[in-house]
């Protein structure tokens, strides 16, 4: 997963900070952050976001398996 180019990751995933988990729909991964939650969701609307390497790394360490198929062709 972490061998995917940054462009592919940001094309297929969106990284957001939200106050309430409900704001993010169905995130692939979420963790508590200052003032709310940091989430990774599938990018279905071509939304532009900056990659959060720490969040992506934490998702990989957690064993979150729903992210990997999205990054593969």
ABEGO torsion letter per residue (X at the ends): XAABBAAAAAAABBBBBBABAAAAEBBABBBBBBGEBBBBBBBAAGBBBBBBAAAAAAAAAAGBAAAAAAABX
